[in-house]
């Protein structure tokens, strides 16, 4: 679990996955290798990234797409 701050209760991956289910956002997983990952809306996101998006109130389609765009910045 990740602590969302001193004034908040810890947020679990279960809460993040429940949020996705409620919004009708498809996901698959967990897949375990070195880290726990999920495929969400065609993107591979780590468990910690899902929890972070939830704590930032950005665990929705737009937030996931914005996060993925930030990760896909090309270096040239």
Secondary structure, 3 states (H helix, E strand, C coil): CECCCCCCCCECHHHHHHHHHHHCCCEEEEEECCCEEEEECCEEEEHHHHHHHHHCCCCCHHHHHHHHHHHCCCCC
